[in-house]
C-alpha cells in the first residue's frame, strides 16, 4: 500500500494567540509521520480562517510562504465553525486520500492522529476521536453535555458519545458527505449517517494552549438546539402531545367544575382561571415558536444559498516563489496578491 496523502484541516476564528504554537506542533507531528513513512510527502496542514478579525490570516499566510506543508483558506466572512470545517474538508478532499479535522486550540490530543492513520491503513473510512472522560470540564458543562447526548439518542439521532469534530475521513467518505447539501449543517449528526467502516480512538482532552474558548454557554446552547432541530421532529411531536395532554386535563377539570356547579358548591375565585390562562397561553406561544423554528429552517433550505464564500485559496493555487524571500512582505500586499490569483483562476 502506498503512503496516503494526509491533510489536517484546522478551522480558525480569532486564534492569533494560539496559532503559532499550533502550527509548530502540527508541523512536528507531520514530520514524524513522514519519517515513519505513514503518510506521503505531499501531505499538508490546511488552516481555514473563518473571517477572523485579528491577525489569524496574516500568521497563516506568512507560514505558508516559509513552510510548503502549511496552506491556508480564507473565507470572505464568518460562516460559522461547521461551515468553515466543511470548506476545509471540501478543498482538502480533492487532493487527499484522507483528512483529519481538529480545532486550533489543540485540546484534542494530536498524538492519536498516528492511530487514526493506522486505522485508515487497516481499511477504516471514518475514525472518530472520542474523549475517555470529562473530568476537566466544569460540573455544569459536563452534565449539560451528557444530557445533550442522551436527549439526542432518545430522539433517534445517531451521535458518537463524547465525540466532537476530531475525526479522520477517507476520500470516498468526503465525497459522500458532499452529497448532503443541507444548509442547516450539523456534521456530528451527518457523518454517522454516511455508513462505511468506522472505528473509535480514545484519548484524554487537554487544557487550551492560549486564548479564550470560542464556544461560551450561549453558543453551546444554540449549537445544541441547532443539532436537535436539524435531525429530529420529536420536539414538535412533544409539543403536540403536551397540547393534547393539556386539553384532556382541562376537559376533566371542566367536568369537575360542572359537577361542583350542579351540586351548588362552587366558589368564586381567580386563581384557577388565571393559572389556566397563563398555562395554555404559554403552551401556545411555545408551540408557535417551535413550529416557527422549523419553518425558518425550511426557508433557509429552499433558498439554497452557498454555505461559505472563499476569498483566498492558498491550498489549490500555487504560491509565487518571488514572494518567498525574507518573509517580511506586508500583509496588505499578500492579500492583494492572492486575491488576484483567486479572480483569475
C-alpha positions in Angstrom: 0.0 0.0 0.0 1.4 3.4 -1.0 1.6 6.0 1.7 -1.7 8.0 1.8 -1.8 11.8 1.3 -3.0 13.3 4.5 -4.4 16.8 5.0 -5.0 18.1 8.5 -7.9 20.6 8.4 -7.9 23.3 11.2 -10.8 25.8 11.3 -9.7 29.1 12.9 -11.5 32.1 14.3 -9.5 34.8 16.1 -6.8 32.3 17.1 -3.7 34.6 16.8 -2.6 33.8 20.4 -2.6 30.0 20.0 -1.9 29.7 16.2 2.0 29.8 16.2 2.2 27.0 18.7 -0.5 25.1 16.9 1.4 25.3 13.6 4.6 24.2 15.3 3.0 21.2 17.0 1.1 20.0 13.9 4.2 20.5 11.7 6.3 18.5 14.1 3.7 15.7 14.1 3.6 15.7 10.3 7.4 15.4 10.2 7.2 12.4 12.5 4.6 10.7 10.3 6.7 11.3 7.3 9.8 9.9 9.0 7.9 6.8 9.9 6.6 6.5 6.3 3.0 6.5 7.4 1.9 9.3 5.1 3.0 10.8 1.7 5.4 13.7 1.4 2.5 15.5 -0.3 0.7 15.8 3.0 -0.4 19.2 4.2 -1.8 21.2 7.0 -4.8 23.4 5.9 -5.8 26.3 8.1 -9.2 27.7 7.4 -9.7 31.3 8.5 -13.4 31.8 9.3 -13.5 35.6 8.9 -11.2 36.3 11.8 -10.9 40.0 13.0 -7.4 39.6 14.4 -4.1 38.6 12.7 -5.0 34.9 12.2 -4.9 35.1 8.4 -1.6 37.1 8.4 0.0 34.4 10.5 -1.3 31.6 8.3 -0.2 33.4 5.1 3.4 34.1 6.3 3.7 30.5 7.4 2.5 29.2 4.0 5.3 31.3 2.4 8.0 29.7 4.5 6.7 26.2 5.0 5.5 24.2 1.9 3.4 21.9 4.2 1.3 24.8 5.6 -1.6 26.1 3.5 -4.4 28.5 4.1 -8.0 29.0 3.1 -9.6 32.4 3.8 -13.4 32.8 3.9 -14.9 36.1 2.9 -16.9 36.3 6.1 -17.5 34.5 9.3 -19.6 31.4 8.2 -19.6 29.5 11.5 -17.4 26.6 12.7 -19.3 23.9 10.9 -19.3 25.7 7.5 -15.6 26.6 7.9 -14.8 23.0 8.6 -16.8 21.9 5.6 -15.0 24.4 3.4 -11.7 22.9 4.5 -12.8 19.4 4.0 -14.2 20.1 0.6 -10.9 21.8 -0.5 -8.7 19.1 1.0 -10.8 16.2 -0.2 -9.8 16.9 -3.8 -6.1 16.3 -3.3 -6.0 13.9 -0.3 -6.5 10.3 0.4 -7.7 11.1 3.9 -8.3 14.2 6.1 -8.2 14.8 9.8 -10.2 17.7 11.3 -9.1 19.2 14.6 -9.8 22.6 16.4 -7.0 25.2 16.5 -6.8 25.2 20.3 -5.3 21.6 20.3 -7.3 20.5 23.3 -7.7 17.3 21.3 -4.6 15.1 21.6 -2.7 15.3 18.3 -0.6 12.2 19.1 -3.6 9.9 18.4 -3.6 11.1 14.8 -0.9 8.4 14.3 -3.6 5.8 15.4 -6.1 7.4 13.0 -3.7 6.8 10.2 -3.0 3.2 11.2 -6.8 2.5 11.4 -7.2 4.1 7.9 -4.5 1.8 6.6 -6.4 -1.1 8.0 -9.4 -0.2 5.9 -11.5 2.1 8.1 -13.0 5.1 6.2 -14.0 7.1 9.3 -12.1 7.2 12.6 -13.6 9.1 15.5 -11.6 10.7 18.2 -13.6 10.0 21.4 -12.9 11.5 24.8 -12.2 9.0 27.6 -13.7 11.2 30.3 -14.8 14.7 31.1 -13.1 15.3 34.5 -11.5 18.6 33.2 -14.9 20.1 32.5 -16.9 22.1 35.0 -19.8 20.3 36.7 -22.3 22.3 34.6 -20.6 21.7 31.3 -20.1 18.0 32.0 -23.7 17.4 32.9 -25.2 19.5 30.2 -23.0 17.8 27.6 -24.0 14.3 28.8 -27.7 15.4 28.9 -27.4 16.6 25.3 -26.1 13.2 24.1 -28.9 11.4 26.0 -31.6 13.7 24.6 -30.3 13.2 21.0 -30.2 9.5 21.5 -33.8 9.4 22.7 -34.8 11.5 19.7 -33.3 8.9 17.4 -30.2 10.8 16.3 -27.1 8.6 16.0 -24.3 10.5 17.7 -20.9 9.2 18.8 -20.8 9.7 22.6 -18.2 12.2 23.7 -17.1 12.9 20.1 -16.9 16.4 18.7 -15.2 17.1 15.3 -11.9 15.4 15.8 -12.0 12.6 13.2 -10.4 11.1 10.2 -12.4 10.7 6.9 -11.3 8.9 3.8 -11.6 10.4 0.3 -14.8 8.4 -0.5 -16.3 9.3 2.8 -15.8 13.0 2.0 -17.3 12.5 -1.5 -20.3 11.0 0.1 -20.5 13.9 2.7 -20.7 16.4 -0.1 -23.9 14.8 -1.4 -25.6 16.1 1.8 -26.5 19.6 0.6 -28.5 20.8 3.6 -28.0 24.4 4.8 -28.6 23.6 8.5 -25.3 21.8 9.0 -24.6 19.6 11.9 -21.6 17.4 11.0 -21.6 15.3 14.2 -25.0 14.0 13.1 -24.4 13.7 9.4 -21.1 11.8 9.5 -22.6 8.7 11.2 -25.3 8.6 8.5 -22.6 8.0 5.8 -22.1 4.4 6.8 -18.8 2.9 5.8 -16.4 1.2 8.1 -15.7 3.1 11.3 -13.5 2.9 14.4 -13.1 4.8 17.6 -9.8 6.0 19.1 -9.9 7.2 22.7 -7.9 10.0 24.2 -7.7 12.4 27.1 -8.6 16.0 26.3 -6.0 18.7 27.3 -6.3 22.3 28.5 -6.5 25.0 25.9 -3.0 26.3 24.9 -3.9 30.0 25.0 -6.7 32.4 24.3 -10.4 32.0 25.1 -12.9 29.4 24.1 -15.0 30.3 21.1 -17.9 28.3 22.5 -19.3 30.1 25.5 -22.6 28.9 27.1 -24.8 30.9 24.7 -23.2 29.4 21.6 -23.1 25.9 23.1 -26.9 26.1 23.8 -27.5 27.4 20.3 -25.4 24.7 18.7 -27.2 22.0 20.7 -30.6 23.4 19.7 -29.4 23.5 16.1 -28.5 19.9 16.2 -31.8 18.8 17.8 -34.0 20.7 15.3 -31.8 19.7 12.3 -32.2 16.0 12.9 -35.5 15.3 14.6 -39.1 16.4 14.6 -39.5 14.9 18.0 -39.8 18.4 19.7 -42.9 19.2 17.6 -44.4 15.9 18.5 -43.6 16.5 22.1 -45.4 19.9 22.0 -48.4 18.1 20.2 -48.5 15.5 22.9 -48.3 18.3 25.6 -51.1 20.1 23.9 -53.3 17.0 23.8 -52.5 16.3 27.4 -53.4 19.8 28.5 -56.7 19.6 26.6 -57.5 16.4 28.3 -56.7 17.8 31.8 -58.7 20.9 31.0 -61.6 18.8 29.9 -61.5 16.8 33.1 -61.3 20.0 35.2 -64.3 21.3 33.2 -66.3 18.2 34.1 -65.3 18.6 37.7 -66.3 22.2 38.0 -69.6 21.5 36.2 -70.2 18.9 38.9 -69.5 21.4 41.6 -71.9 23.9 40.0 -74.6 21.3 39.8 -74.3 20.5 43.5 -74.0 24.1 44.4 -70.5 24.0 45.9 -68.8 26.5 43.6 -66.7 29.3 45.0 -65.8 32.4 43.1 -62.0 33.0 42.6 -59.4 34.0 40.1 -56.6 31.6 40.9 -57.7 28.6 38.8 -58.8 30.9 36.0 -55.6 32.9 35.8 -53.4 29.8 36.1 -55.2 28.0 33.3 -55.0 31.1 31.0 -51.2 31.5 31.6 -50.6 27.8 31.2 -52.5 27.5 27.9 -51.1 30.8 26.7 -47.5 29.7 27.4 -48.1 26.4 25.7 -49.5 28.1 22.6 -46.6 30.5 22.4 -44.1 27.7 22.8 -45.7 25.7 20.1 -45.8 28.6 17.7 -42.2 29.4 18.4 -41.1 25.8 17.9 -43.1 25.5 14.7 -41.6 28.8 13.5 -38.1 27.5 14.1 -38.8 24.6 11.8 -40.4 26.8 9.2 -37.3 29.1 9.4 -35.1 26.1 8.7 -37.3 25.1 5.7 -37.0 28.7 4.5 -33.2 28.6 4.7 -33.1 25.3 2.9 -35.3 26.4 0.0 -33.1 29.5 -0.7 -30.1 27.2 -1.4 -27.6 29.9 -0.6 -23.9 29.0 -0.6 -22.7 27.9 2.9 -19.5 29.8 2.6 -17.6 32.1 0.2 -13.8 31.7 -0.3 -11.9 34.9 -0.6 -8.4 33.4 -0.8 -7.5 29.8 -1.7 -3.8 29.2 -0.9 -4.3 25.4 -0.9 -5.1 24.7 -4.5 -3.4 27.7 -6.0 0.4 27.8 -6.4 2.4 30.3 -4.3 4.5 32.6 -6.4 8.1 31.9 -5.5 9.2 35.6 -5.9 7.3 36.3 -2.6 9.3 33.8 -0.7 12.4 35.8 0.1 12.7 37.1 3.6 9.1 36.7 4.8 8.8 40.4 5.6 6.3 41.3 3.0 3.4 43.4 4.3 0.1 41.7 4.8 -1.8 44.1 2.6 0.4 43.2 -0.4 0.0 39.5 0.4 -3.8 39.7 0.4 -3.8 41.6 -2.9 -1.6 39.0 -4.5 -3.7 36.0 -3.6 -6.9 38.0 -4.3 -5.7 38.5 -7.9 -4.9 34.8 -8.2 -8.4 33.9 -7.0 -10.0 36.2 -9.5 -8.0 34.9 -12.5 -8.3 31.2 -11.6 
